[in-house]
Amino acid sequence: MILDIVSWVAVGLALVTSTAMLVSRDWRISLGALAAQYVSAFWLVTRHLPFVMGSAKLITGWMVVAALGMTRLGLSATEDDSAESFWPRGQWFRVFLIGVVALVAAGSTARIEAAIPGLGPPVIAGSLFLIGAGAVHLGMTSDVLRVILGLLTMLTGFEILYAAVESSILVTGLLSVVNLGLALTGSYLLLAGSSPSEEDEQ
Amino acid sequence: MNAPIIWIAVPFAAGFLILFFLRERASSFIGGSVAMLLSLIALVIPIDTALLIGSVSLKISSSIQFFGRSFSLSTADGSLLAIIYGLAALWFFGTEASGSANHFVSLGLMIVSLLTASIAVEPFLFAALLLEMAAMLVIPLLIPTYQKPGRGVIRFLIYQTLAMPFILFSGWMLAGVEASPGDINITIQAGTMLGLGFAFLLGVFPLYNWIPMLTEESPPYVTGFLLWVLPAFTVIFSLGFLDRYTWLRTSPQLSAAMTLAGMLMVVTGGVFASLQKHVGRIMGYAAVAETGLLVLAMGLRSAEIVNVTFLLLVPRGLELAVWALALSIIKRKANSLQFSDLQGLVRSHPVAVSAVILAHLSMTGFPLLAGFPPRLALWQELAHQSLATSFWVFLGMAGLLIAATRTLAVFVMAGGEKAWELNETWIQVTMLGLGVIGLFILGMFPQVIQPFIADLPSLFIHLGR
C-alpha cells in the first residue's frame, strides 16, 4: 500500500517536472527539473528492476544533467533561448498541452494494464505521461537543448515501461550509453558554431 | 581468436587509437588498410572452421558472451563482412582525396564496428540500440565545430532516436504474437509499432525530409557515407525480422504495405530530384529513391528477396562513394552546390563532373552501369506481381534521369570560351577513376559479385524458400 502511494507520488513528480521543463524558458530550471525527473523514474523503474540497476539509471541521468549543465554554463547569456518560430507559444498553451497528455495517459493506463497485466498502474501512467510530454516537447521547439530534453524525457518514459518487460543487464547498460550519448551529442551541438573555422583562424 | 573480437572490437579500438594518436593525413591510409585487412580476413578465413596452415591449426570461433548476452558471427557472415569492410575501405581511402571531415576515418571505423555488432548481437532486436549509438557517432562528422547545427541534423537525431523504442517494444510484442498467433489486436499493434520503427530508421515516405536537408547543409562525403552505411545495416536488420517471424514473412498485408511505401519513396524521390537546383539535394533524393527500391525488394513475395536486396546493396555503396567524393571535390572549388555556381565546371574539373554524372546515371539504372543489373532483376520480379508498381518505379527512375540531364546541362553550360584544364589532384583522379571503372565492371559483368553474395541467403534460413 505504502509503495503504491510513493509510486503515485513519483508519477506526480514526473508531471510537475515535465510541466516545468516545458513551461520554463530558463535552462537552469529545465535541467533541475530533469534531474528531479530521474528520481521519479528511478522509483518507478525499481518496481520491476533490482535496486542496483535502478540506481545505475539514476546516476546516468544525473551525469546527463551534469554534462548538459556544464556545457550550457560555458555558453554566453546571449545564446539563451533563441527565438522560437512556433505559434501559439504562450505558457498557458503549454500547460494545456501537458493537461491533454495527462488525460490521455490516465485514460490509456487502465486499458494497457488490462492488456499487459502486472505492470502496475503507476508505472504505466508515469511512463505514458513522460513519453507524451517528450513528444509534446519535440513538437514545440527546434532549439538544440530543448530537443535533447524532449528526447531524454521520452526515452525515460520508454525505459520505465521497458524495464517491466526486459531486465537484461546488457539492455540496461546500452540504454545508459544511449542516454549519455544523447547528452554528449547535445553538448556537441550546443558548442558547434561557437569555435572559429580554420580559415577564420588563418 | 574470436570473430566478434576481430570484426567488432578490433576496428573499434583502431578507430579509437586513430582518433587520438594519428594525424589526419595518415588516418586515411591506416584506417583504409585496417578495413581492407578485415575484409580480406573475412574473405579468406572461414569462421568456426579449423584451418591447417603448415603445422599450425587456425580457427576463428564464432561467438562471445558479453553481460550475459551473446555476440555471434557465423560462417555465412563471412561474405557479408567482406563486403561491408571492403566498401568501408573504399570510403576511408577516399577521405584524403575528398579533403573533408575531421576524424572521418576514426569515427567511421567505430560506426562500422558498432553496426557490425548490430548484426551479431543476440537477441537480434537489441540491434536497435547499437544502430542508435552509431547514428549518434555520425553527428560530429555531419556538423563541423565551426558550423551551427541546421534543421536536418536535428531531425536526423530525433527520427533515429524515435525509432529505437518502437523497435524494442515491437520485438517484445512479437514474442506475444508468436505465443498467440490468433490474437488480431496484438498482431496489428506489433505490426504497427514495427512499421513505425523501421519507417523512422529508413526514412520511409514522408519521414525522409531530413535527408535532402542534410545533403544541403553537411559535407557531401560524410552525408554519402551516412546514406550508405545506416540504410544498409537497417535493411539487414529488417531482413532478420522477416526471417525470424513466420507471420511477418507470410503476411500479404505487410508485403503490400512495403510495396506501397517503397513505391512512394521511388516516385517521390525521383520526381523531387528532377525539381531540385542543388546537386547535393539531388543526391539525397536519389538515395531516397534507392532506399525505396530496397523496401520494394524486401516486400517481394518471391524466393529472390535476399538475392535482389543484396544485389541492390553492393552497387549502392560504390555509387554513393563515387558521387559523394566527386561532389566534395566540386564543393571545395565552387563553395556551393547550387546550379548557379556550377555552370561550366566541366572544363575545369572534367574528372569530378564525369564521375558525378556516371554515378547519377548508375542510380537511374542506366545500361552498362552498376545500377542496371539489380534494377533489371527487381523489375523482373515486380512485373510478375504488379505491372502498375513496375510502371511507378519506372516513373521514379525517369525523374532521376531528368535530374541527371539537368545536372549535365548545368555543368557543360559555359559562359565564354574557357580552356579545358585538369584541376583535380592525381589522388583524386585515381580514386574517381577506380570508382568509375568499378561502376562499369559491376554494370557489364555483374557476375563478379556473385561469389560474394552467393552465400548470403544462408544468413536468412527461412527467407527465400
Interface residues (C-beta under 8 A of the other chain):
Chain A: I131 L138 S142 V144 V147 L151 M154 L155 F158 L161 Y162 V165 E166 S168 I169 L170 V171 G173 L174 L175 V177 V178 G181 L182 L184 T185 Y188 L189 L191 A192 G193 S195 P196 S197 E198 D200
Chain B: F66 F67 G68 R69 F126 L129 L130 E132 M133 M136 L137 I139 P140 I143 P144 T145 Y146 Q147 K148 P149 R151 V153 I154 L157 I158 T161 L162 M164 P165 L168 F169 W172
